[in-house]
Amino acid sequence: MPRRKERGPWFWRGAIALMLTSVFGLFAAAAMNQPPATDTETGCRLDRQDPSHTIVLVDQSDPFNATDVAWVRALLEDEARALPKFGRLTLSVPNAASPYDPVTVWSACSPGSAAAANPLFQNPKMIEQAWQSKFHKPLMASAETVLIDTVAPSSPLMEAIFTLADRPDFQGQVPARRLILVSDLMQHSKEFSMYKTGTAWEAFEGSSLMGMRPGLEGVEVVARVVPRQEYALPLGEVKAFWLRWFKDTGAVYGSVT
């Protein structure tokens, strides 16, 4: 019976090298999955490397009925779910008393959803619990303070957008930026009011807001029109006005519904 061939030193050296490579690979993978330092209040990265930022501007110029509240909640739910880990969501409202100072109701970053969790290094159930408690629950609680049955005396949409576009965390270094308008799109302020001049572009050109266009290059803008029983102006004309307005800002005005 032939003798069993013994494994030589090269075999054992290769086995040891393979084992060390596997161990180092696991350590490297674990290191790559170590989260960056974050702010304790917002959950956002301290190095300010936000992968995305979605701003939802909710116009309170008219009261929200129960149906409005339901679809706005659903909108916020969808936007929150769609954020990548450390993606920022800001909820803001126009400020009738000080048009260029929109109120930031809430702003924080997603800790990541269970759908994007790496099961090798993360527990999807714990990820979902953290997302619910640290992000989703406070977002929806803040939304309740916005979706109230009150009427604002004016609707300075352009002024609010101008200021929001100037936020340091909403500039070109952020790879994905979205601006969502929840409004009937009726601009109404001292500087320019559609209730007084309609949607005539010539009237807008004569206002001070003509020269105050925000810089929104590369920003995806979505308008969700709040349905009203009766509109002060033909809705088609209002939509066309905003399409032209946003085109001049460099934004990607992709959807008006």
SVG drawing of the C-alpha trace seen along z (x, -y; Angstrom):
<svg xmlns="http://www.w3.org/2000/svg" viewBox="-65 -97 73 99">
<polyline fill="none" stroke="black" stroke-width="0.4" points="0.0,0.0 1.5,-3.3 2.4,-5.7 0.2,-8.8 2.0,-11.8 2.8,-14.3 2.0,-17.9 5.1,-20.0 5.9,-23.4 4.5,-25.3 1.1,-23.9 1.1,-25.1 2.5,-28.4 -0.3,-28.9 -2.9,-27.8 -1.6,-30.2 -1.5,-33.1 -5.1,-32.3 -6.2,-32.3 -4.5,-35.6 -5.9,-37.2 -9.4,-36.1 -8.9,-37.5 -7.6,-40.8 -10.5,-40.9 -13.0,-40.5 -11.3,-43.3 -11.2,-45.5 -14.9,-44.9 -15.8,-45.6 -13.7,-48.8 -15.5,-50.0 -18.8,-49.5 -17.9,-51.6 -20.2,-54.6 -18.8,-58.1 -19.2,-60.4 -22.6,-62.0 -24.3,-64.9 -26.2,-63.6 -29.3,-65.7 -29.7,-65.4 -27.9,-62.2 -26.1,-64.0 -22.5,-63.5 -20.1,-65.8 -17.9,-66.0 -20.9,-67.5 -20.7,-64.9 -24.5,-64.5 -25.2,-62.1 -28.5,-63.8 -30.8,-66.5 -34.6,-66.7 -36.4,-69.9 -40.2,-69.8 -41.7,-73.3 -45.3,-73.2 -47.5,-76.2 -49.9,-77.0 -51.8,-79.8 -55.0,-77.6 -56.2,-75.1 -55.6,-71.4 -58.6,-69.1 -58.5,-65.4 -57.7,-64.2 -54.9,-66.7 -53.4,-65.7 -53.5,-62.0 -51.6,-62.5 -49.0,-64.8 -48.3,-62.3 -47.9,-59.6 -45.6,-62.0 -43.4,-62.5 -43.4,-58.7 -42.2,-58.0 -39.5,-60.7 -38.2,-59.5 -38.0,-55.9 -36.3,-56.9 -33.4,-58.6 -30.0,-56.9 -28.2,-56.5 -27.3,-59.9 -29.5,-61.6 -31.0,-64.8 -34.7,-65.7 -35.8,-69.3 -39.4,-70.3 -40.0,-74.0 -42.9,-76.5 -43.0,-80.0 -42.9,-82.9 -45.6,-85.5 -44.1,-87.9 -40.6,-87.7 -40.8,-86.4 -37.0,-85.7 -36.9,-83.8 -38.8,-80.5 -39.3,-78.5 -37.3,-75.2 -39.8,-72.9 -37.5,-69.9 -34.2,-68.8 -32.4,-65.6 -30.6,-62.7 -31.8,-59.1 -29.9,-56.5 -30.6,-54.1 -33.5,-51.8 -33.7,-48.1 -33.9,-47.6 -30.4,-48.9 -28.9,-47.1 -25.9,-44.7 -27.0,-41.5 -23.4,-40.4 -22.6,-43.3 -26.0,-44.8 -29.3,-43.6 -32.1,-44.7 -34.6,-44.6 -32.5,-46.9 -31.9,-49.2 -35.7,-49.5 -36.3,-50.2 -33.7,-52.9 -35.1,-54.4 -38.6,-54.5 -37.6,-56.0 -34.9,-58.4 -36.1,-59.6 -39.6,-58.6 -41.5,-59.3 -40.0,-62.8 -40.5,-63.7 -44.2,-62.8 -44.7,-64.5 -43.2,-67.7 -45.5,-67.4 -48.5,-67.4 -47.6,-71.0 -47.6,-72.0 -50.8,-70.3 -53.1,-72.3 -56.4,-73.9 -55.1,-77.5 -54.7,-80.1 -51.6,-82.2 -52.1,-85.8 -49.7,-85.5 -47.7,-83.0 -44.2,-84.2 -43.1,-81.1 -40.5,-82.8 -38.8,-84.5 -38.8,-81.2 -37.3,-79.3 -34.6,-82.0 -33.5,-81.5 -33.7,-77.7 -31.5,-77.5 -28.9,-79.5 -28.6,-76.9 -25.0,-75.7 -26.2,-72.1 -28.1,-72.5 -25.2,-73.4 -23.5,-71.7 -21.3,-69.5 -24.4,-67.5 -24.8,-64.8 -28.6,-64.6 -30.8,-67.6 -34.6,-67.7 -37.1,-70.5 -40.7,-69.5 -43.4,-72.2 -46.7,-71.3 -48.8,-74.2 -51.5,-75.6 -48.6,-77.6 -50.3,-80.9 -47.4,-83.3 -48.8,-86.1 -46.6,-88.6 -46.0,-92.3 -43.4,-92.1 -45.5,-90.1 -49.0,-88.6 -50.8,-86.5 -54.1,-87.5 -53.4,-91.1 -51.6,-90.7 -52.4,-87.1 -49.7,-85.1 -48.7,-87.8 -44.9,-87.5 -44.7,-91.2 -46.1,-92.0 -43.5,-89.7 -40.7,-91.4 -41.7,-94.7 -41.3,-93.3 -38.2,-93.3 -38.4,-89.5 -37.4,-89.3 -33.8,-90.0 -33.9,-87.7 -33.9,-84.3 -32.3,-81.5 -29.5,-79.3 -30.9,-75.8 -28.6,-74.3 -29.0,-70.5 -31.8,-70.6 -34.8,-68.3 -38.0,-70.3 -41.3,-68.5 -44.6,-70.4 -47.5,-68.7 -50.5,-70.9 -52.9,-71.0 -56.3,-70.5 -58.8,-73.3 -62.6,-73.4 -62.1,-76.7 -58.9,-78.2 -58.4,-82.0 -56.6,-81.5 -56.6,-78.8 -54.3,-76.1 -52.8,-75.5 -51.6,-79.1 -50.2,-78.9 -48.2,-75.8 -46.9,-77.3 -45.7,-80.4 -43.7,-78.3 -42.3,-76.1 -40.8,-79.2 -39.7,-80.6 -37.8,-77.4 -36.3,-77.0 -34.5,-80.3 -33.1,-79.1 -31.3,-76.1 -33.5,-73.6 -34.8,-70.3 -38.5,-71.0 -39.6,-67.4 -43.1,-67.0 -46.2,-69.0 -49.1,-66.9"/>
</svg>
